[in-house]
Amino acid sequence: MTDWQQFREGSALRESGKPAEALAKCEELRKSAIDPEDVSSILLGESLAYCQLGQFDKAAEAASEAVSLLPEESPSRPYAEFSLSCVHEQNGKFDVAAEGFRTLLKKRASLLRTAEYIPFGRGVQLRLIASLIVLGHALEPLSIADALKAEDISSEERGELSYREAQAHRLLGRHDLAVSLYKEAINGPLEDSLAARAHFHIAEVLYDRGEFREALDEFKNAEKRVEPDNPDRGLFTKWIEHTKRKVTDNKSGADRPI
């Protein structure tokens, strides 16, 4: 019988920033697991640990094996398929991730309309929107977002939708609308990493308009909201220093930092 307490201990290790120790626990636990569903769950735990270690090829391999162990009718299979696409997304393979999310939504359309799976289906759609925007697509994400907004979604989901819509409208050159949506997203509420990015993107628009003092305030707001270990922090600090100089000398046409 699978020792799920050991699995939970591994998850706790991963969440506390110790992915190598979490991976070792999962690998040891998998040796004694017999049931394919149990092995699949353990492999997904390994995949998460590999992602945290930056070993995305191994993460994809573990997630793919987790999917293959589950029959099509297994209630766990959609979650495993989603996890595999998320690994591709984290590895920067947004085209592969988007195709995986699309396939999941199409193949599981009936299932995702049932009460138990509706929140999960919305999560898949949000990830699809995010991947498509990175790929430079705007119209499809806006179409998906419009359909989602008509549903009874949580305030957190609505906040993220506003953020994604803002990104799509920026791609279409609709900067005023994008700024309004970023502000709406920040009040969403929105998780700190996305809220920081929303402030940053507002600042970019203001900077391009020559509104340097207002842009500086937004860059500072971005730095305040970002997590200490988030790599975006260095980018935000760089822009703050650059914009301070613009405020001081107000030179026109100065190069933006690389």
C-alpha positions as a Markdown table, in Angstrom:
| # | Residue | x | y | z |
|---|---|---|---|---|
| 1 | Met | 0.0 | 0.0 | 0.0 |
| 2 | Thr | 1.3 | 3.4 | -0.9 |
| 3 | Asp | 2.5 | 5.5 | 2.0 |
| 4 | Trp | 0.8 | 8.8 | 1.2 |
| 5 | Gln | 2.2 | 10.4 | 4.3 |
| 6 | Gln | 5.6 | 10.1 | 2.8 |
| 7 | Phe | 4.3 | 11.6 | -0.4 |
| 8 | Arg | 2.9 | 14.6 | 1.5 |
| 9 | Glu | 6.3 | 15.0 | 3.3 |
| 10 | Gly | 7.9 | 15.1 | -0.2 |
| 11 | Ser | 5.4 | 17.8 | -1.3 |
| 12 | Ala | 6.2 | 19.8 | 1.8 |
| 13 | Leu | 9.9 | 19.6 | 1.1 |
| 14 | Arg | 9.3 | 20.8 | -2.5 |
| 15 | Glu | 7.1 | 23.7 | -1.3 |
| 16 | Ser | 9.8 | 24.7 | 1.2 |
| 17 | Gly | 12.4 | 25.0 | -1.6 |
| 18 | Lys | 14.0 | 21.6 | -1.3 |
| 19 | Pro | 13.2 | 19.9 | -4.6 |
| 20 | Ala | 16.1 | 17.5 | -4.6 |
| 21 | Glu | 15.0 | 16.0 | -1.3 |
| 22 | Ala | 11.4 | 15.9 | -2.5 |
| 23 | Leu | 12.5 | 14.1 | -5.6 |
| 24 | Ala | 14.4 | 11.5 | -3.6 |
| 25 | Lys | 11.3 | 10.8 | -1.5 |
| 26 | Cys | 9.2 | 10.3 | -4.6 |
| 27 | Glu | 11.7 | 8.0 | -6.3 |
| 28 | Glu | 11.9 | 5.9 | -3.1 |
| 29 | Leu | 8.1 | 5.8 | -2.7 |
| 30 | Arg | 7.6 | 4.8 | -6.4 |
| 31 | Lys | 9.7 | 1.6 | -5.9 |
| 32 | Ser | 7.1 | 0.1 | -3.6 |
| 33 | Ala | 4.0 | 1.5 | -5.4 |
| 34 | Ile | 2.0 | -1.1 | -7.4 |
| 35 | Asp | -1.3 | 0.5 | -8.4 |
| 36 | Pro | -0.8 | 2.5 | -11.8 |
| 37 | Glu | -2.9 | 5.4 | -10.4 |
| 38 | Asp | -0.6 | 5.6 | -7.4 |
| 39 | Val | 2.5 | 5.4 | -9.6 |
| 40 | Ser | 1.1 | 8.1 | -11.9 |
| 41 | Ser | 0.5 | 10.5 | -8.9 |
| 42 | Ile | 4.0 | 9.9 | -7.7 |
| 43 | Leu | 5.5 | 10.6 | -11.1 |
| 44 | Leu | 3.6 | 13.9 | -11.3 |
| 45 | Gly | 5.2 | 14.8 | -7.9 |
| 46 | Glu | 8.6 | 13.9 | -9.4 |
| 47 | Ser | 7.8 | 16.1 | -12.4 |
| 48 | Leu | 7.1 | 19.1 | -10.2 |
| 49 | Ala | 10.4 | 18.5 | -8.4 |
| 50 | Tyr | 12.3 | 18.3 | -11.7 |
| 51 | Cys | 10.6 | 21.6 | -12.8 |
| 52 | Gln | 11.8 | 23.3 | -9.7 |
| 53 | Leu | 15.3 | 22.0 | -10.3 |
| 54 | Gly | 15.1 | 23.4 | -13.9 |
| 55 | Gln | 15.4 | 19.9 | -15.4 |
| 56 | Phe | 12.5 | 20.3 | -17.8 |
| 57 | Asp | 13.2 | 17.4 | -20.1 |
| 58 | Lys | 13.1 | 15.0 | -17.1 |
| 59 | Ala | 10.0 | 16.8 | -15.9 |
| 60 | Ala | 8.3 | 16.2 | -19.2 |
| 61 | Glu | 9.4 | 12.6 | -19.3 |
| 62 | Ala | 8.0 | 11.9 | -15.8 |
| 63 | Ala | 4.7 | 13.7 | -16.6 |
| 64 | Ser | 4.4 | 11.9 | -20.0 |
| 65 | Glu | 4.8 | 8.5 | -18.2 |
| 66 | Ala | 2.2 | 9.6 | -15.6 |
| 67 | Val | -0.3 | 10.2 | -18.4 |
| 68 | Ser | 0.5 | 6.9 | -20.2 |
| 69 | Leu | -0.2 | 4.9 | -17.0 |
| 70 | Leu | -3.8 | 6.1 | -16.8 |
| 71 | Pro | -6.6 | 4.8 | -19.0 |
| 72 | Glu | -8.6 | 7.3 | -21.0 |
| 73 | Glu | -11.6 | 6.9 | -18.7 |
| 74 | Ser | -9.6 | 7.6 | -15.5 |
| 75 | Pro | -10.8 | 10.7 | -13.7 |
| 76 | Ser | -7.2 | 11.5 | -13.0 |
| 77 | Arg | -6.1 | 11.5 | -16.6 |
| 78 | Pro | -7.2 | 15.1 | -17.5 |
| 79 | Tyr | -5.2 | 16.5 | -14.6 |
| 80 | Ala | -2.1 | 14.5 | -15.7 |
| 81 | Glu | -2.6 | 15.8 | -19.3 |
| 82 | Phe | -2.8 | 19.3 | -17.9 |
| 83 | Ser | 0.3 | 18.8 | -15.9 |
| 84 | Leu | 2.3 | 17.7 | -18.9 |
| 85 | Ser | 1.2 | 20.8 | -20.9 |
| 86 | Cys | 2.2 | 23.0 | -17.9 |
| 87 | Val | 5.7 | 21.5 | -18.0 |
| 88 | His | 6.0 | 22.4 | -21.7 |
| 89 | Glu | 4.8 | 25.9 | -20.8 |
| 90 | Gln | 7.4 | 26.3 | -18.0 |
| 91 | Asn | 10.1 | 25.1 | -20.4 |
| 92 | Gly | 9.2 | 27.9 | -22.9 |
| 93 | Lys | 7.6 | 25.5 | -25.4 |
| 94 | Phe | 4.5 | 27.6 | -25.6 |
| 95 | Asp | 3.4 | 26.2 | -29.0 |
| 96 | Val | 3.5 | 22.6 | -27.6 |
| 97 | Ala | 1.8 | 23.7 | -24.4 |
| 98 | Ala | -1.0 | 25.6 | -26.3 |
| 99 | Glu | -1.7 | 22.6 | -28.5 |
| 100 | Gly | -1.9 | 20.4 | -25.4 |
| 101 | Phe | -4.3 | 22.7 | -23.6 |
| 102 | Arg | -6.4 | 22.9 | -26.8 |
| 103 | Thr | -6.5 | 19.2 | -27.2 |
| 104 | Leu | -7.5 | 18.7 | -23.6 |
| 105 | Leu | -10.4 | 21.2 | -23.9 |
| 106 | Lys | -11.6 | 19.6 | -27.1 |
| 107 | Lys | -11.2 | 15.9 | -26.1 |
| 108 | Arg | -12.7 | 16.5 | -22.6 |
| 109 | Ala | -15.4 | 19.0 | -23.6 |
| 110 | Ser | -18.3 | 16.9 | -22.2 |
| 111 | Leu | -16.5 | 16.1 | -19.0 |
| 112 | Leu | -15.4 | 19.7 | -18.4 |
| 113 | Arg | -19.1 | 20.8 | -18.5 |
| 114 | Thr | -19.8 | 18.7 | -15.4 |
| 115 | Ala | -19.9 | 20.5 | -12.0 |
| 116 | Glu | -16.9 | 18.8 | -10.6 |
| 117 | Tyr | -14.6 | 19.7 | -13.5 |
| 118 | Ile | -15.9 | 23.2 | -14.4 |
| 119 | Pro | -13.3 | 25.0 | -12.2 |
| 120 | Phe | -10.5 | 22.8 | -13.7 |
| 121 | Gly | -11.7 | 23.6 | -17.2 |
| 122 | Arg | -11.5 | 27.3 | -16.5 |
| 123 | Gly | -7.9 | 26.8 | -15.3 |
| 124 | Val | -7.0 | 25.1 | -18.6 |
| 125 | Gln | -8.6 | 27.9 | -20.6 |
| 126 | Leu | -6.6 | 30.5 | -18.6 |
| 127 | Arg | -3.3 | 28.7 | -19.3 |
| 128 | Leu | -4.2 | 28.4 | -23.0 |
| 129 | Ile | -4.9 | 32.2 | -23.1 |
| 130 | Ala | -1.5 | 32.9 | -21.4 |
| 131 | Ser | 0.4 | 30.6 | -23.9 |
| 132 | Leu | -1.3 | 32.1 | -26.9 |
| 133 | Ile | -0.5 | 35.6 | -25.8 |
| 134 | Val | 3.2 | 34.8 | -25.5 |
| 135 | Leu | 3.0 | 33.4 | -29.0 |
| 136 | Gly | 1.7 | 36.8 | -30.2 |
| 137 | His | -2.0 | 35.8 | -30.6 |
| 138 | Ala | -4.6 | 38.3 | -29.5 |
| 139 | Leu | -7.9 | 37.5 | -31.1 |
| 140 | Glu | -8.3 | 33.9 | -29.9 |
| 141 | Pro | -7.4 | 34.8 | -26.3 |
| 142 | Leu | -10.0 | 37.6 | -26.3 |
| 143 | Ser | -12.6 | 35.3 | -27.7 |
| 144 | Ile | -11.9 | 32.7 | -24.9 |
| 145 | Ala | -11.9 | 35.5 | -22.3 |
| 146 | Asp | -15.3 | 36.9 | -23.4 |
| 147 | Ala | -16.8 | 33.4 | -23.0 |
| 148 | Leu | -15.3 | 33.0 | -19.6 |
| 149 | Lys | -16.4 | 36.4 | -18.3 |
| 150 | Ala | -20.0 | 35.3 | -19.0 |
| 151 | Glu | -19.6 | 32.5 | -16.5 |
| 152 | Asp | -19.9 | 32.6 | -12.7 |
| 153 | Ile | -16.1 | 33.0 | -12.1 |
| 154 | Ser | -14.3 | 33.9 | -8.9 |
| 155 | Ser | -12.8 | 37.4 | -8.3 |
| 156 | Glu | -9.3 | 36.0 | -8.6 |
| 157 | Glu | -10.1 | 34.4 | -12.0 |
| 158 | Arg | -11.7 | 37.7 | -13.1 |
| 159 | Gly | -8.6 | 39.6 | -12.1 |
| 160 | Glu | -6.4 | 37.2 | -14.1 |
| 161 | Leu | -8.7 | 37.5 | -17.1 |
| 162 | Ser | -8.5 | 41.3 | -17.0 |
| 163 | Tyr | -4.7 | 41.0 | -17.0 |
| 164 | Arg | -4.7 | 38.6 | -20.0 |
| 165 | Glu | -7.1 | 40.8 | -21.9 |
| 166 | Ala | -4.9 | 43.8 | -21.3 |
| 167 | Gln | -2.0 | 41.9 | -22.7 |
| 168 | Ala | -4.0 | 40.9 | -25.8 |
| 169 | His | -5.1 | 44.5 | -26.4 |
| 170 | Arg | -1.5 | 45.7 | -26.1 |
| 171 | Leu | -0.6 | 43.3 | -28.9 |
| 172 | Leu | -3.4 | 45.0 | -30.9 |
| 173 | Gly | -2.0 | 48.5 | -30.1 |
| 174 | Arg | -5.0 | 49.4 | -27.9 |
| 175 | His | -2.8 | 50.9 | -25.2 |
| 176 | Asp | -5.5 | 53.0 | -23.4 |
| 177 | Leu | -7.8 | 50.1 | -23.1 |
| 178 | Ala | -4.8 | 47.9 | -21.9 |
| 179 | Val | -4.0 | 50.4 | -19.1 |
| 180 | Ser | -7.6 | 50.4 | -17.9 |
| 181 | Leu | -7.7 | 46.6 | -17.9 |
| 182 | Tyr | -4.3 | 46.4 | -16.1 |
| 183 | Lys | -5.7 | 48.7 | -13.4 |
| 184 | Glu | -8.9 | 46.6 | -13.2 |
| 185 | Ala | -6.8 | 43.4 | -12.9 |
| 186 | Ile | -4.8 | 44.9 | -10.0 |
| 187 | Asn | -8.0 | 45.4 | -8.1 |
| 188 | Gly | -9.1 | 41.9 | -9.2 |
| 189 | Pro | -7.5 | 40.8 | -6.8 |
| 190 | Leu | -4.4 | 39.6 | -8.6 |
| 191 | Glu | -1.5 | 37.5 | -7.4 |
| 192 | Asp | 1.6 | 39.5 | -6.6 |
| 193 | Ser | 3.7 | 38.3 | -9.5 |
| 194 | Leu | 1.0 | 39.3 | -12.0 |
| 195 | Ala | 0.1 | 42.5 | -10.1 |
| 196 | Ala | 3.7 | 43.5 | -10.3 |
| 197 | Arg | 3.8 | 42.9 | -14.0 |
| 198 | Ala | 0.6 | 44.8 | -14.5 |
| 199 | His | 2.1 | 47.9 | -12.8 |
| 200 | Phe | 5.2 | 47.4 | -14.9 |
| 201 | His | 3.2 | 47.3 | -18.2 |
| 202 | Ile | 1.3 | 50.4 | -17.2 |
| 203 | Ala | 4.6 | 52.1 | -16.5 |
| 204 | Glu | 5.9 | 51.1 | -20.0 |
| 205 | Val | 2.9 | 52.8 | -21.6 |
| 206 | Leu | 3.3 | 55.9 | -19.5 |
| 207 | Tyr | 7.1 | 56.0 | -20.3 |
| 208 | Asp | 6.4 | 55.7 | -24.0 |
| 209 | Arg | 4.1 | 58.7 | -23.7 |
| 210 | Gly | 6.8 | 60.8 | -22.0 |
| 211 | Glu | 4.9 | 60.8 | -18.7 |
| 212 | Phe | 8.1 | 59.9 | -16.8 |
| 213 | Arg | 7.1 | 60.9 | -13.2 |
| 214 | Glu | 3.9 | 58.8 | -13.5 |
| 215 | Ala | 5.9 | 56.0 | -15.1 |
| 216 | Leu | 8.4 | 56.1 | -12.2 |
| 217 | Asp | 5.6 | 55.7 | -9.7 |
| 218 | Glu | 4.3 | 52.6 | -11.5 |
| 219 | Phe | 7.8 | 51.1 | -11.8 |
| 220 | Lys | 8.2 | 51.5 | -8.0 |
| 221 | Asn | 4.8 | 49.9 | -7.5 |
| 222 | Ala | 5.9 | 47.0 | -9.5 |
| 223 | Glu | 9.0 | 46.6 | -7.4 |
| 224 | Lys | 6.9 | 46.7 | -4.2 |
| 225 | Arg | 4.6 | 44.0 | -5.4 |
| 226 | Val | 7.2 | 41.5 | -6.8 |
| 227 | Glu | 8.4 | 38.7 | -4.6 |
| 228 | Pro | 12.0 | 39.0 | -3.3 |
| 229 | Asp | 13.2 | 36.0 | -5.2 |
| 230 | Asn | 11.4 | 36.8 | -8.5 |
| 231 | Pro | 13.9 | 37.5 | -11.3 |
| 232 | Asp | 11.6 | 40.4 | -12.4 |
| 233 | Arg | 12.9 | 42.4 | -9.5 |
| 234 | Gly | 16.2 | 43.2 | -11.2 |
| 235 | Leu | 14.4 | 44.3 | -14.3 |
| 236 | Phe | 12.1 | 46.6 | -12.3 |
| 237 | Thr | 15.0 | 48.1 | -10.4 |
| 238 | Lys | 16.8 | 48.8 | -13.6 |
| 239 | Trp | 13.8 | 50.7 | -15.0 |
| 240 | Ile | 13.4 | 52.7 | -11.8 |
| 241 | Glu | 17.0 | 54.0 | -12.0 |
| 242 | His | 16.7 | 54.7 | -15.7 |
| 243 | Thr | 13.4 | 56.6 | -15.3 |
| 244 | Lys | 14.8 | 58.6 | -12.4 |
| 245 | Arg | 17.4 | 60.0 | -14.8 |
| 246 | Lys | 14.7 | 60.8 | -17.3 |
| 247 | Val | 12.7 | 62.6 | -14.6 |
| 248 | Thr | 15.8 | 64.6 | -13.6 |
| 249 | Asp | 17.1 | 65.7 | -17.0 |
| 250 | Asn | 14.0 | 65.0 | -19.1 |
| 251 | Lys | 16.1 | 64.4 | -22.2 |
| 252 | Ser | 14.0 | 63.4 | -25.2 |
| 253 | Gly | 14.9 | 60.4 | -27.2 |
| 254 | Ala | 17.2 | 58.7 | -24.7 |
| 255 | Asp | 17.7 | 55.0 | -25.3 |
| 256 | Arg | 15.7 | 52.6 | -23.2 |
| 257 | Pro | 17.8 | 50.1 | -21.3 |
| 258 | Ile | 18.3 | 46.7 | -22.8 |
